[in-house]
């Protein structure tokens, strides 16, 4: 069995600020630099800005034509409606549309008889909304409309978000311990097969990510596809947007007023969000630590190359000087011998 060096202790995955996710990737005597240099911050800022600009250009190219077509379609439908219903004025139509938009923004569907639709503020829905507040997802499909509701939401978020942060860190630590032990078992199996430590670390990490994706992404996406009637792409889109706390609100589990959900459905969805957020936080933290480790190792390798180059240059210079000294001595001796012979 190959001996493992001190650079690869057992992995520890965590979202806690007091421990890095991939501390195993470095030697214990070499801790991660906790404070970035300004040059590094500026470089990362430039990369993020370029990334944002590129993303904006791509989104505009993909979405703006569709938006323009929708605008033209709405304008034509309004014109056709006014032409076919001459008793309705344009002002009356615009007022009706405005009321419908306001109702939709308030979470009330203007389609059909709204009194028959399920409430957005029953116990399960209210519990789910409270969960989106403290997790900072904020889908936006439902929001407080009353003054009291808005004031309470502010206070609830101020105290609830830090509380949820502590819970998330604790669950992340437990998940990190579980997955860390699993990865250690995988590494133990591969060590018996004489696989290099670097390959073992890559394979075990990939297995960790794949297992998490199956548990927290693939299986929930299949369930949402079946219950919500979404496509596979829409289900995966909702899962990723939710667990990364983006929360656009265009797709929300339990948000279809035409579907009668079980009372436990939304609380169960929130529990999935809780555990899934801890997993995604661990993965994102691990990626961030990888980048820091890679950056540091690259600097160390460059430093080693410079040191070798300097050493090689010093050796060549010393050898050159020694050769020149020997040649000078030999030439001097030959000249002296020639002078003696004469």
C-alpha positions in Angstrom: 0.0 0.0 0.0 1.5 3.3 -1.0 2.3 5.7 1.8 0.4 9.0 1.8 2.3 12.2 2.4 1.3 14.9 4.7 -0.2 16.9 2.0 -3.3 14.7 1.7 -5.0 14.1 5.0 -8.6 13.0 5.2 -11.0 15.4 3.5 -13.3 17.6 5.4 -16.2 19.3 3.7 -17.9 22.2 5.5 -19.8 25.5 5.0 -18.6 26.8 8.3 -16.5 29.9 8.1 -14.0 28.4 10.6 -13.0 25.6 8.3 -12.3 25.4 4.6 -14.0 22.8 2.5 -10.8 21.4 0.9 -8.3 21.9 3.7 -7.1 18.5 2.8 -5.6 19.9 -0.4 -2.9 21.8 1.4 -0.3 20.8 3.9 -1.2 21.5 7.5 1.8 23.8 7.9 0.7 26.0 4.9 -2.7 27.6 5.7 -4.7 29.5 3.1 -4.2 33.2 2.8 -7.2 34.7 4.5 -6.8 38.2 3.0 -6.6 38.8 -0.7 -4.2 41.3 -2.1 -5.7 44.4 -3.8 -4.2 43.3 -7.2 -6.0 40.0 -6.9 -9.3 41.6 -5.9 -9.1 44.0 -8.9 -8.3 41.2 -11.2 -11.2 39.1 -10.0 -13.5 42.2 -10.2 -12.5 42.7 -13.8 -13.2 39.0 -14.6 -16.6 39.3 -12.9 -17.4 42.5 -14.9 -16.4 40.8 -18.2 -18.5 37.7 -17.1 -21.5 40.0 -16.5 -21.2 41.8 -19.8 -20.9 38.5 -21.7 -23.9 37.1 -19.8 -25.9 40.3 -20.5 -25.1 40.1 -24.2 -26.1 36.4 -24.4 -29.3 36.9 -22.5 -30.2 39.9 -24.7 -29.6 37.9 -27.8 -31.7 35.0 -26.6 -34.6 36.8 -24.8 -35.1 40.2 -26.5 -36.6 38.8 -29.8 -39.1 36.8 -27.8 -40.0 39.8 -25.7 -40.6 41.9 -28.9 -42.8 39.2 -30.4 -44.9 39.1 -27.2 -45.3 42.9 -27.2 -46.5 42.8 -30.8 -48.9 40.0 -30.1 -50.4 41.8 -27.1 -50.8 45.0 -29.1 -52.5 43.1 -32.0 -54.8 41.2 -29.6 -55.9 44.5 -27.9 -56.6 46.1 -31.2 -58.6 43.1 -32.4 -60.6 43.1 -29.1 -61.5 46.8 -29.4 -62.5 46.3 -33.0 -64.8 43.4 -32.2 -66.2 45.0 -29.1 -67.0 48.5 -30.0 -68.9 49.1 -26.8 -65.6 48.9 -24.8 -63.4 51.9 -24.9 -59.6 51.7 -24.9 -59.5 53.3 -21.4 -61.8 50.7 -20.0 -59.8 47.9 -21.5 -56.5 49.3 -20.1 -58.1 49.8 -16.7 -59.2 46.1 -16.7 -55.8 44.9 -17.7 -54.2 47.1 -15.0 -56.4 45.5 -12.3 -55.6 42.1 -13.6 -51.8 42.8 -13.5 -52.2 44.2 -9.9 -54.1 41.1 -8.8 -51.5 38.8 -10.4 -48.7 40.8 -8.6 -50.5 40.3 -5.4 -50.6 36.5 -5.9 -54.2 36.3 -7.0 -54.9 34.7 -10.3 -57.3 36.8 -12.5 -58.2 33.8 -14.6 -61.6 32.2 -13.9 -63.5 32.6 -10.7 -60.8 33.8 -8.2 -63.0 32.8 -5.2 -62.6 29.1 -6.1 -58.8 29.3 -6.2 -56.7 28.1 -3.3 -55.4 30.8 -1.0 -51.8 32.0 -1.1 -52.0 32.6 2.6 -53.2 29.3 4.0 -51.0 27.7 6.7 -48.9 25.7 4.3 -48.4 28.6 1.8 -47.6 31.0 4.6 -45.1 28.6 6.1 -43.5 28.3 2.6 -43.4 32.0 2.2 -41.7 32.4 5.6 -39.1 29.9 4.5 -38.4 31.9 1.4 -37.8 35.0 3.5 -35.3 33.6 5.9 -33.5 31.6 3.1 -33.3 34.9 1.1 -34.7 33.1 -2.0 -37.7 35.4 -2.3 -39.4 33.9 -5.3 -41.5 37.1 -5.8 -44.7 35.3 -6.8 -46.2 36.2 -3.4 -45.5 39.2 -1.2 -47.1 41.1 1.7 -49.7 43.6 0.5 -50.7 45.2 3.9 -48.7 47.7 5.9 -48.6 45.3 8.9 -47.4 42.5 6.7 -44.6 44.5 5.2 -43.4 45.8 8.6 -43.5 42.3 10.1 -41.6 40.9 7.0 -38.8 43.4 7.7 -38.5 42.4 11.3 -38.9 38.7 10.6 -36.1 38.8 8.0 -33.7 40.8 10.3 -33.9 38.1 13.0 -34.7 35.1 10.8 -31.9 35.3 8.2 -29.0 35.1 10.8 -30.9 32.3 12.7 -31.2 30.3 9.4 -27.5 31.0 8.7 -26.6 29.3 12.0 -28.8 26.3 11.1 -27.4 26.1 7.6 -23.8 26.1 8.9 -24.7 23.3 11.3 -26.3 21.2 8.7 -23.4 21.9 6.3 -21.0 20.7 8.9 -22.9 17.5 9.4 -23.2 16.9 5.7 -19.5 17.6 5.4 -18.7 15.0 8.0 -20.9 12.4 6.3 -19.6 13.0 2.8 -16.0 13.3 4.2 -16.2 9.9 5.7 -17.7 8.5 2.5 -14.9 10.1 0.4 -12.3 8.6 2.9 -13.7 5.1 2.3 -13.6 5.6 -1.5 -10.0 6.8 -1.2 -9.1 3.8 0.9 -10.4 1.5 -1.8 -8.4 3.2 -4.6 -5.2 3.3 -2.5 -5.3 -0.5 -2.4 -5.2 -0.4 -6.2 -2.0 1.7 -6.3 -3.8 4.8 -7.7 -2.0 8.1 -7.2 -3.2 10.4 -4.5 -4.1 13.2 -6.9 -6.3 10.9 -9.0 -7.9 9.5 -5.9 -8.8 13.1 -4.7 -10.2 14.0 -8.1 -12.3 10.8 -8.4 -13.6 11.0 -4.8 -14.6 14.6 -5.3 -16.4 13.9 -8.6 -18.3 11.1 -6.9 -19.3 13.4 -4.1 -20.7 16.0 -6.5 -22.5 13.3 -8.6 -24.1 11.8 -5.5 -25.3 15.2 -4.3 -26.6 16.1 -7.7 -28.6 12.8 -7.9 -30.0 13.3 -4.4 -30.7 17.0 -4.4 -31.2 17.8 -8.1 -32.2 14.8 -10.2 -34.7 13.1 -7.9 -36.5 16.3 -6.9 -36.6 17.4 -10.5 -38.4 14.1 -11.4 -40.8 14.6 -8.5 -41.6 18.2 -9.5 -42.0 17.2 -13.1 -44.7 14.7 -12.0 -46.5 16.8 -9.5 -46.3 20.3 -11.1 -46.6 19.1 -14.7 -43.4 20.9 -15.8 -41.0 19.7 -18.5 -37.7 18.1 -17.5 -35.9 21.3 -18.4 -38.3 23.5 -16.3 -37.9 21.2 -13.3 -34.1 21.2 -13.4 -34.2 25.0 -14.0 -36.4 25.4 -10.9 -34.2 23.2 -8.7 -31.0 25.0 -9.7 -32.5 28.5 -9.5 -33.9 27.7 -6.0 -30.9 26.0 -4.5 -28.6 28.8 -5.6 -31.1 31.3 -4.0 -31.6 33.1 -7.3 -35.4 32.6 -7.0 -36.8 34.3 -10.1 -40.3 33.2 -9.2 -41.4 32.2 -12.7 -41.6 28.6 -11.5 -42.6 27.9 -7.9 -43.4 24.5 -6.4 -46.9 24.6 -5.0 -47.7 27.8 -6.8 -50.2 26.5 -9.4 -53.7 27.5 -8.2 -55.3 24.9 -10.4 -53.6 22.0 -8.5 -54.8 20.8 -5.2 -51.7 20.1 -3.1 -51.4 18.1 0.1 -51.0 20.0 3.3 -47.5 18.6 3.8 -46.3 19.3 0.3 -45.0 22.8 0.8 -43.4 22.1 4.2 -41.6 19.1 2.6 -40.4 21.3 -0.3 -39.0 23.8 2.2 -37.2 21.0 4.0 -35.7 19.9 0.7 -34.6 23.5 0.2 -33.0 23.6 3.6 -30.8 20.5 3.1 -30.2 21.3 -0.6 -28.9 24.8 0.3 -26.5 23.3 2.7 -25.2 20.9 0.0 -24.9 23.6 -2.6 -23.2 25.9 -0.1 -20.7 23.2 0.5 -20.1 22.7 -3.2 -19.7 26.4 -4.0 -17.4 26.9 -1.0 -15.4 23.9 -2.2 -15.0 25.4 -5.6 -14.0 28.7 -4.2 -11.3 27.1 -2.0 -10.1 25.1 -5.0 -9.6 28.3 -6.9 -7.6 29.8 -4.0 -5.5 26.6 -3.6 -4.9 26.5 -7.4 -3.9 30.2 -7.3 -1.5 29.6 -4.4 0.0 26.5 -5.9 0.5 28.2 -9.2 2.4 31.0 -7.4 4.4 28.5 -5.5 5.3 26.6 -8.8 6.3 29.9 -10.4 8.4 30.7 -7.4 10.1 27.3 -7.6 10.7 27.8 -11.3 12.3 31.2 -10.6 14.4 29.8 -7.8 15.6 27.0 -10.1 16.3 29.5 -12.9 18.2 31.7 -10.4 20.2 28.7 -9.1 20.9 27.6 -12.7 22.1 31.1 -13.6 24.3 31.3 -10.6 25.8 27.9 -11.3 26.4 28.8 -15.0 27.9 32.1 -14.0 30.2 30.5 -11.4 31.2 27.8 -13.9 31.9 30.5 -16.5 34.1 32.5 -14.1 36.0 29.4 -13.0 36.6 28.5 -16.7 37.7 32.0 -17.5 40.1 31.9 -14.4 41.6 28.6 -15.5 42.1 29.8 -19.0 43.7 33.0 -17.7 46.0 30.9 -15.6 46.9 28.6 -18.4 47.5 31.4 -20.8 49.7 33.2 -18.2 51.7 30.0 -17.6 52.3 29.5 -21.3 53.4 33.1 -21.8 55.8 32.8 -18.8 57.2 29.5 -20.2 57.7 31.1 -23.6 59.5 34.1 -22.1 61.8 31.7 -20.1 62.7 29.7 -23.2 63.6 32.9 -25.0 
